[in-house]
């Protein structure tokens, strides 16, 4: 069960009631709460829970021995630790299995996890793993605030419960005026609250139960105040002397505490997370147990776990901190730093917080740097960037520290996702006068590389790279990546031949680079740049890359991951799809080892395109939507939008397809050239299928102009067939022949299987229009075979349909082709084949499938519903599905009835 609600809305109360009920029924209940730590705390909340259950374990399996070091409290109950696997990912998988097995050994158990929005990523991964196949008798209840989730869902991304597992999502809403009045009555223990006072409190508190409770507690005379009528009710609420309601309520409560008790509460507030009585005493000064008892009884502090006391709500803790005078707050942070440092086991992130607040600059710098390194190790690049950014924003940090940390920050930024605050923080470094010329040049370099990953920022990124190269001209080992990026053929209108010359010049540097790591940095860009233009020498050059098993430095692993993913992308563009899958697998594995988020993003975009090409369309639309949302404003979304356009066009979703193709190809040509060519071809093909020949001309001519100006015939595979179709449709056969001839010359000696296959299909098309049927049949067989060999079922089927010609088409063949289209999900193409069959007047056996669908949508109704949801008119639906408008009208009525949609605009799938 997931319980969602904003801070103070009552999630904790609800879960506590549920847990108490479970206990009365003899169920074991484990409760843990995630903490808002400034650095990652892997598996923290889960291990806190499991550490409580040693006496409850029933024959834990051998794999649970992997948890002995994590759960020393259970060492006497767990089997021996298994041998080390020597592989981080395998070790993590074993930890996941061990957690699930340990939960199984508890029997019927309720695991309650509060404030999941503060959970570390590892905890979310474990929970997803457990929920995929939960142990019998395990129930999980988790609370979270949606507004504080780091991602779109409490477990990282939307997930579905497996068959047989009940999932409940409960959303707690703020109270209305009736509920506010009932709550106030409950707080004052008598039904005396006036309607006007309840309305005033509702306006003041927005109906949040926690804030309501604190407001009532802050009243001078609650029993009298809650009876107020008319304007007096509002004046009573406004008369509470607070700048922020909750903060003042806590200040009022704190003021009633004895000095010793208040010191403990202040210490707990400064410490930030629940701590032991020893630590609390060391920070607060002299204290007695009875004072801590008083705090827990009053609800100021709670015992989160055994002998660990803290505030139930973080907002309360922050309010107490804010109420402290500056000298007092600094004194407590100094004590906290000393107490926690003495323990020798406290993470650097906490020590960084206390060092800064205590004004200990040198220690703050040291601990922040250590915390950033720790965050990077657990793949939390954003936290690493935040930690160092905060330090670098301090003008009193030394020049030496500033230059060292600036370089580190840029390295972290480049491993994560660019855009927004991350890119802005790197840019802000450029205005720092403390940077040395060399470091300033490096920052220009990193900033330029970040900008080249963002939509609309490619030209600006190129300027930054040029400035970096100028500043670091005498240090080629530092500028090598910038030079390689500037020489890449993906961007700009410079011809491919010129790019190849530039790549040759850049690669000459490789022989003079002092380390294999630097050579890997260079090759990560140049190899993909060579292969994507069909340079067959690339395959020999790939051998210059180190083996993944020989690379251990995180930075070099990152660049090796780039190399493999760039090669995968290049293979996917030119037609080496099996090799693309191989490079993709190794590249993603490497990238995930070092949390290279952007590299993973590019790989995911490549994987989506590969799945489209080889006909794996199931679930593809949802994947694209998710990835576009994840990587919004990054250049890789152009690739995703291209595939989105292809998929939508094949399904007749022309509005969606047009938007997608526009998003893929609307950027200046200097930004992402291969995608622009393919988007022009996709748009032209869709318009031609709709009979909009005149509209297709603009896209054909634009795409052909790109190929000619760039000499990019290697990328013609996604445009050439559509261009030839257009020219033949408008009786410009000479233009089609000229384009085919240019492509033939342009592909001479070029390693481009897709373009060669497309060229073969275009030759068949030209032979067919000249009535050379034998030659056309031969060329079609050749082209179809080439596409099948490449693993392109959709394009091969389209060629096979094209080869059938016009009125004399074989009905049996068309039926087979229609079934092929249907198995892919190519709605428009399947409908076109069925229409051609019907137009022959030859009866064909009905397709298999049940005749009656009851209240469920039939396959055809699903097609209509999807197009309705996409905003298409009846005329457009009829055109896409090759149906009469009257037939479509009948289908629309059925769809609305089955989906209970009041109008066509309310149809949702």
N, C-alpha and C positions, 0 to 999 in steps of 0.2 A: 504494500500500500504506500502510495506517495501522498503526503499531506503538504499542500502548497499554501503559502500565505505570507504576507509581508510581516515585517518585524512587529511584534507585540500583538498579533491578531489572535493568538490563543492556541497555536500549534502545540506548544509544550504542555499546556493544560490538557488538551485533548489526548495526546499521546500518553501522558501520565495516567489518565483515567483508563485508557485502554490497557496499559501495562498492569495496572492494579487489578483489573478484571481478569486478565490472563493469569495472574498469580493465584487469585482465589479459586481458579479452576485447575490448579496444579501444574500450570505451564511454567517452564523456566523462561525468565526474561533477562536479557542482557541489554544494557543501555549505555550508549556512548554518544558524545557530542563532538563534532568537528570544531576546530578552533581557527580564528582568523589570524593565523601565523604569517609573518612577513616573508617566510621562505617555505619551500615544500617540506612536508613531513610524511614521507611515504608510508602508507598503510596505517597511519597513526591511530585513527579511530577504531579500526578493526582490531588491531593488536591490544588496544586499551580494553576493548570488550572481552576478547578471548582470554586475556590475562586473569580474568576474574573466575574462570570456570574449571580450575584444575580438578576439584573434587567431583565434577559432574561428567567427566569424560568416560565413555564406554567403548573400550577397545579401539582407540584411534589407529588408523592404518599406517603402514611404514612411511608413506610419503610425508606424514605430519612431522617426522623427525627434522625436516627442512626448516621448521619454525623454532627449533630449540634456541638458536642465538637471538631470535627476535622476541621470544617469550620465555625468559629465564625463570619466571614464576612457575611455568609448567614443565620445566626440564625433568622433574621427577616422574611426570606422568606420560611423557612422550617417548617414542622409540628412538633408537640412535639416529644421529644425523647421517643422511646418505652422503656418498662421496660427491665432491664438487664436479660439475659438468664442464666447467671451463668455457661456457658460453652464456653471456648475460641474458639473452632472450630465453634460452632453455631454462636457466635458473629461475627467471621470472615466471615462466609457465609452471614450473614445479611449485613455486610459492602459491600460485593461484590454486593449483590442485590441492595443496596441503590445507589451505584455508577452507576450501569446500569440504574436504574430508574431516577436518576438525569440527566443522559445524554439523556434519552428519553424525559424528560420534556423540554429540550432545543430545540427540533424540529430539523430541518435540520441544522446540525452542522458538521464542520470539526475539528477533534481533532488532532493536530500536536504534536508529541512527539519526540524531538530530542535527539540524543545520548543515545539510548535505552540500549547500552552496559553498561551504568553506572546505569541502573535502579535497584532498590532493588527487591528482589524476590517477595515481596507482590504485587508490581506493575505488574510484569509479570503474576502473578496468576490472578489478576483482569482482565487484558487484555485478557487472555485466556478465562476467564469466560464470558466477554462481547462479544468476538468474536464468542463464541459458539452459541449465540442467540442475535445478535446485534439489538439495537432499530432501528426502521424505520428512515431513514434520517441521520443516523450517518455514517460518513466516518472517518477512522483513517489513518493517515500518520505517519510512524515512521522511523527515520533514525538510523543507527547503523554502528559501525565498527566491522566487523567479527573477526578481530584479537584481539579485546578487549572483545569479548563476554565471560562471565564466563562459558557458556555451548555451546552446538553445534548449537543452534538456538536462534534468538532474544527473543523468549518468553519462553526460558528454554529448550524446546525440539521441534522437528519437529511437526507441527500441520497443519491440513487441514481445509480450509474454509468450513462451512456448505453449504448445497444445497441452491442456490439462492443468495449467497454472492460472490461478485467478489473479488478475491485476486490477487494482482500484486506484483511481486518481481523484483525490478529494481536495477541493479548493475552498479555503476558508476566506470569507469576505468580511469587510468591516461591518460593524453593527449599524442598524438603522435606529431611528429615534425610539421606537418601542423597546428594542433590545438595550439601548443605552440606559433608558430609565430603569429597566429591570436590573441591570448590572449595578447601577448606583444604589438602588434599594438594597441589593445584596451586600454591597460594601459597607453601608451604614447600618445594616441589620434591621431595617424597618422600611415599610412601604410608604415613604413620605415624599418622594421626589416629584416635583411639579413638571408638567409638560414643557413649560418654557425653559426651565433649567436644563432639562434633558436636551432640548433643541440647542441651547447655548453651548453645552458641553460637546454636542455632536459637531457643531460648527468649529469649535476650537480644536477638537481632537481628531476629526475625520473618522470617528467611529472605531478607532484602534483600541481594543480592550486594555492593553498595557498602559497606554497614555491616559485613557479614562481613569484607570485605577490610580495612577500617579497624580493625576489632577485632583481627584477627590481627596487623596491623602494630603495634598498640599493646601487644602481648604483650611481656613483658620477655625471655623466652627462647622464641620461637615453636617451635623444634624440640622442646624439652622439654615445653612447656605443652600442645601439641596431643596428646601421648601420655597425658595424665592420665586416670585411671580413677575410677569411683565418685564419691563426694562431692567428691573433690579437683578433678575437672573443673569442677564448678559453682563451687567456691571460686576457682579460677584466673580464671574469667570475671568473677566478682563482685569479685575483687581488683584489677581494672584501676581505677586511681584516677580515676574520671570521674563527673561529675554527669550528663552527656549523652555517650553513647558516641562519636558522630562528632566532637563538639567537642573532646573530650579527645584523640582520636586525632590530630586536626589540630594541637592544641597540642603534642603530643609530637613530631610531625614538624617543626613549625616550630622547636622548640627545638634541633633538630639542625643547623639552617641557620646559616651565617655571618651576622654582624650585617648586612652590606650586602645579602645575598640576602634575609634576613628582612625588611628594610626595604622591598624591592621588593614582596615578597608582601603585606606589610601595606598598602602603597600601592595595590596592585591590589585588595585586599579593600575598602578604603575607597572607591575609585573606583566600584566596583559593576559596571562593564561593561568589556569588553576595551578597552585603550587602547594608544596608541603608546609606543615606548620613550622618546620625548621627554617625554611627559606623566608616565609612570611615574618617570622620573628626577627631574623637577621636584618631584613629590610626595614621593618617597622621600629626596631629597637626593642626594649624590654616590653614583654607582654605576657599575659597569663591565659591559661586555657579557658577560663570563664568568659574572657572577653571575646574569644573566637566563638564560644557557644552562643553568646548574646547576638553576635552578628548573623550566625546561621539561623537562629530562632526568628530573628526579625526579617529574614529574607534578603538581607543585604548581600550576604554571601551564601553559596550553596556548596555542599561537598559533591563535586562532580564525579570523582572516583575516590576510592579509599585514600583518605588522608591528603586529598588535594582540593583546596578551597579556592573559589573564585566567584565572579559575578555570573548570574544566570544569563543576563543580556549584555552584549558588548556595548550597546548604547549607554547603559548605566555606568559601565566602567569608564567610558570616555567622558561622561558627564562629571564623574568624580575627579578625573584627571584635570579637566578644564577648570574645575573649581579651586584647584590648589594654587596658592601663590607661587610665583616663579622660583624663588629660592628654595621653598619647601619641595617643589617638584624635582628640582635639580638634585637636592640632597637625597631624595628617595631613589632617583635613577643611579646616583653614584653608589649607593648601598646595594642596589640590585645588581649592578655590574660586578661589584666585588663578590657578592654572594654567589652569583651564577658562575662567574669565572672560576671560583674555588671548587665548584663541583666537577669541573673537567669534562662534562658530558653535554653541556648546553650548546645548542647549535649557534653558529656564528650570526645568523640573522637576528636572533634575540639580543645578542651582545652588541650588535651594531645599533639597534634601536636605543639601548640604554647608554651607549657611548655618546651618541649624538645628543641625546637629551641632557646628559651630564656635562656636555661641553668638552669632552675629551676627543679632540679632533684626530690626533694620530691613531688612537684606538678605533675610532669610528671608521677611518679610512681602511685600516687593516681588516677589521671585522666585516665591513661591507664588501671588500674585495674577496674575502674568504666565502662569504655568503653567496656572492654572485657565482663563484666557482662551483659551490655546492649546488646551486640552482641549475647551472649549466649541466652538471653531471647527471641530474635527474630529469633533464630535458625540459626545464622550465626557463626558456630563454627570456621570456617577457619579464620575469622577476629579476633575472640577472641584469637586464637593461635598466629596469626601474631602480635597482639598488645603486648602480654606478652613476646613473643620471642624477640622482639626488646628491651624491657626493660632489660630482663635477659642477653642480649648480652653485656650490659654495665658493665664493671668490677668495676665501682665505686658504683654500687647499694649495699646497706647494706646487711649483712648476713641475718638479719631477713627478709627483703623484698624478698631476693633471695629465701629463703627456702619456704616462703609462696606462692610466685608466681609460683615457680616450681611445687608445688603440684597442684595448680589450672590449670596450663598449661597442665599437664598430664591428669587431669580430662577432660578438654575440648577435648584434642586429642583423648581420648578413645571414646568420644561420636560421633566424626566425622569419616571420612574415613581415614584409615591409609595409609601409603605409601608416597614416595617422600619426600617433604619438611617437612611434619608434623612429620613423624617418625624420620627424620634426626634431627629435632629440639629437640625432646625428647632425642635422643641419645647424642646430644651435651651437654646436662645438666650433663651427667655423668663425663665430664672432668672439671666441675666447682668446684674449691677447696672450694667454700663457702658453699657447701651443707653439712648439718649435716649428721651423719651416718644414722639416721632414714629416713631422706628425701632421701638420696642416695639409700637406700634400696627400698623405694617406687618407685623411678624413674626406678630402675632396674625392678621392678614388672610391671609398666605400659609399659616400653619399651618391655619387654618380651611378654606381652599380645598383643601389637601392631604387633610385629614380627610374632606371631602365626596366624595372620590374613592374612599374605602375602605369596604368592607363593615363594617357595625356601628359606624361612626364619624360618621354623618351628623348626628345630633343634637349631638354634641360639636362637630362642625365649625361648625354653626349658632351655637352659643354663642360660639365663637371669633370668628366674623364679627361678631356683635353687639358684642363687646368692642372689636373693631377700629374699628367705626363710631363707637362712643362716644369712643374715644381720639382719633380723627381727625375728629371732627365738624365742625371748622372748615376742613377741607381736602377738599372733595368730589372734587377731582381724584385724590386718593390712595385714597379709599374707593369710587370708582365701581364697581370690579369686585366688591367685597363686597356693595354694595347690589344690583347686578344679580343676583348669585348668590342672594341672599335673596329676590328677587322672582320667581325662576324658578318655573314651574308644575310642574316635574317632581317636586318633593319636597314632602311635607307634605300635610295634609288640608284646608288652606284652599282655598276654592272657586276655580275658574278665573276667575270674574268679579273676585274680590278680587285675584288675581294680576295681572290685566290692569290694574287700577287702580294697583297697585304699579309695574308696568312703565311705565305712563304717567308716574308721578312720577319714576322713575329717568331716563327718557329726556329729561325736561325739563332735566336737568343737562347733556345733550349740547351744547346750544346755548351753554353757558357754559364748556365745556372749551377750554383754550387751543390744543390741537394736534389734528391729524387722528389722530395715534397714540393719544391718549387716547380719542378718539371711537371708534376701532376697538376698543379694549379694551372699551368699553361695548357696542357693537353686537355684538361676538362672542358675548355672552350673551343680549342682549335680542331679537335677531332670531330666533334659534332658539326662544327662549321664546314669542315671539308666533306663529310659524308652527306650532309643535306643537299649539297650541290652535285652529288653523284660522282665524287672523286674516288675512283676505285683504289687509289693508293692508301686510302684510310685504313683498310683492313690490315695492312702490314704495320701501319703506324700504331694501331691499337695495342700491339704487342709491347709498346714502350710503357704502357700503364703497369703499375705494380699489381701483384695479385692481392685481392682483398685480405687473404690470410697473412700477408706480410706487412700490413699497415695497421698501426696501433695508435698513432697520434690522432686525437679527435679532429683536428683541423685538416689533416691529410685525408682522413676518412670522409670528411665532408666533401672535399674536392674530388675524391675518387667517386663518391656517390653522384656528384654533378656530372662527371665524365660519363658514367654508365647511363644516367637518365638522359643526358643530352644525346648520346648515341642511340638510345631507344627512340627518342623523339625523331631524330633524323631518319632512322630506319622506317618509322611509321609514315613519314612523308614520302619517301621514295619507293617504298614497296617491299622492304625486307621485313615482313611482319613476324616471322618466327624468331628472327634475331632480335627484333624489337622486344618481344616478350622476355627473351633471355636477359637482355640488358636491363629491362624494367624490373625484373625480379631482383637481380643483384643490386641495382641502384637503390630501390626502395629499402632493401635490407640494410644497406650501408647507411642510408639517410636516417632511418629510424634509430640506428645505434647512437647517433649524435644529435638527435632532435633537429635535423635540418628541415624545418617546416616548409620552407619555400621549395626546396628540392622535391620533397614529398608531393607538394601541390602540383608541380609541373608533371611529375610522374603520374599522378592521378588523372590529370587532363589527357595525357597520352594514352593511358589505359582506357579511358572512356572512348576515345577515338578508335582505338584498336577493337574494342567490343562492338562498336557500330559497324566497322568495316567487315568483321567476320560474322556478323549476324546475331550477336548476343545482345538483343535489344530489351529483354525482359528486365524491368526495373531500372532501365537506363535513364529515363526521364527524371525519376526521383533522385538518382545519384547526381545528375547534372544540376538539378535545382539546389541540392545540398551543397555541392562544391562551389557553385556560383555565389551562394550566400556566404560560404566560408572564406572564399578568396576574393570577395568583392573589391573592386578598384585595382586589382592586380592584372597585369597584362595577360596572364595565362587564361583569364576568363574569355578572351577572344576565341581561343581554341575550343573552350567548352561551349560557347555560343554557336560556333560553327557546327559542332556535332548536334547541338540542340536543334538547329535549323534543318539539318539533314533529316533528323528523326521526325520532326514535325511535318516536313514536306511529304515524307513517305506516308504519313498517316492522314494527310489531308487537312492538317491544322495550319492553314496558310497564313492566318493572322499571326500566330505564334512564330511560324517559320520566318516570315518577313522581318519581324522584330529581331529574331535571333541573328539572321544573316546581316541585318543592318548593324547590330551590336558587334558582330565579328569583323565586318569590313568597313565600318564607317570612320575608323581612325585614320589619320594621315598615313600615307603609304610608307613613310619613314619609320613606322612603328612595328608592324608585324607582317612582313611581306607574304610568306606562304599562305597564311590564313586569309589574307585579302584576296588572293587569286582564287582560292577554293570557295570563298563566300560569294564571289562574283559568279562562279560556275553554278553553285547551288541555287542562287536566286534566279539566274537565267533559266535553269532547268525547271524550276517550279513554275515560272511564268509561262514557259512554253507548254507545260502540261496542262495549264489552264486555258491555253489558246490566246494568251496575251503576248503576241509576237512582238508588237511594237514596243511594249514595255521591256521586253527581254533584251532589245538591242543595246540599250545603255550599259547593261551589265556585261554583255558579251564584249562589246568594244572596250570597255574599261579593263576587263580582265586580259584581253589580248594585248592591249597597250602595255600592261604591266609586264607580261611575258617578254614582249619585244624590247622594251626599254631596259630591262634588267638582264636579258638574255637567259631568263629563268625557265627554259623549256623543261628542265628536270621536274618542275612543279606543274606541268601542264595536264597531268592525269585527271584532275578534278574540274578542268575547264574545257579541254579540247573537244570531248564528245558533245557538250552543250553548244559550243561555238559552231561546230560543223552542222549540227541539227538546225541551228538558227539560220545559217547561211543557205542551207538547202531549202528550208521552209520559205524563205523570201526570194528564191530563185537566184541565189548568188553562188552557184556551184564553183565558179572560178575562184571566189574568195575562199571557199572551203578547201579547194585543191591547193591554193597558195599557202594557206595556214598549215595544212598537212605536210606540204613540202618543206616549209620553214622548220616545222617541228622535227621532221626526219633529219635535217641537217643539224639542228640544235642538239639532238640526242646522240649524235655520233660520238662513240667512245665514252658515253655517260652511263654510269651505273644507276639506272632508274627503272626498275621492273614495272612499276605502276604506269608511268608515262608510256613505256613501250607497249604495254598491254592496251592502254587507251588508244594509242596510235593505230594499233592493229584493228581495233573495232571501228575506228573512223575510216580506215581504208576499205573495210567491208561495206560500210554505209555508202561510200562513194561508188563502189563497184555496183551496189544494188540499184542506185539511181541511174546508172548507165545501162541497165538491163543486162549486165554481164552476170547472169544468175549463177553460173558455175563458179566463177571467180569469187562472187560475193559469198556463196555457201562455203567455199574453202576458207576464205578470210574470216568469216563468222565462226567457223569451227576452231580456227586458230585462236581468235580473240577470246572465245568462250573458254577454251582450254587454258589459256594464259591466266584468265581471271580465276578459274577454279584452282589452278596450281598455286596462285597467290593466296587463296583462302578468302575470296570476295564473293560470297554467294548471292548477294543482292545485285551487284553489278553484272555478274554472270547471268543471272536470271533475266535481267533487263535486256541484255544482248540476245539471249535465246528468244525472247519475245519479239525483239526487233527483227531477228532473222526469219521469223515466220511470215513476214510481209503483211499484206493486206487481206483482201477478201478471200483468198485461197488458203488461209491459215488452217492448219490441222487442229480440229476441235479437241481431239484427245491430248495433243501437245499443250494446247492452251489451258486445258483443265489441270494438267500436271503443273504448268507454270503458275496458275492461280493458287494451287495448293502450296507451292513453294513460297509464294508471296505471303500467303496467310500464315504459314509457319513462322515467318520472320516478323510479321506484324506490319507489313507494307500494305496498309488498307487501300490506298488509292490504286496501286498497281494491281492488286487482286481484283478490285472492283472493275478496273478497266478490262482485265482478261475475261471476267464473267460477262461483262457487257458485250465484248467481241463474240463470245460464245453464243449469247442470246441472239445477237444480230444475224448469226448464220441460220437460225431457225432449226438447228439440230438439237434434239433433246439430249440431255446428259443426265446420268444418274445423280440423285440428290446426295449432297455431302453427308457423311456420317454425323451423328449427333442426336441428342434427344429432341423430339419435336416440341414438347411442352416445357416452357420455362417458368410457368406460374408467375410469381411476383418478382422473379429474378429477370435481369436483362438478358436477352438473347445476344449472340455475338454482333449481329447487325445493329441491335438497339444500343449496345455498348459503343459502337462506332458513332452512331448519331448522338448519343449522350456526350461523348467526349468532344465532338465538334460543337455541340450546343454550349458546353461549358467554356469552350474557347471563344465564344462570341460570334460564331458563324451564323449567317442567315440561312433560311431554307434553300434559297437558290444556290448558295455556295456549298451547302451540304449535298444537294442534288448533284451538283457538278463534280464534287470530290468522290462521291460514291456511285456515280453513273446511274442515278435513280431519277424517276420523275418527281416533280415538286409535290404532286398529290401523294405519292408514296411517302415522301419525306414528312409531309404533314401528318400522315397516319402514325408514322414512327414517333414523331414529336409528342403526340397525344399519349401514346403508350409509355414513353419514357417519363413524361411528367407524372402520369398516374402511378407508375411503379416506384418512382423516387419521391412521391408526395411533394412535388415542386409546384407551388402556386402559379408560376409563370416560367417561361423558357429561361429567363434571366436567373432563376433560382436553382437551375440544374447544377449540381456539384457531384464530382466523382471522387 
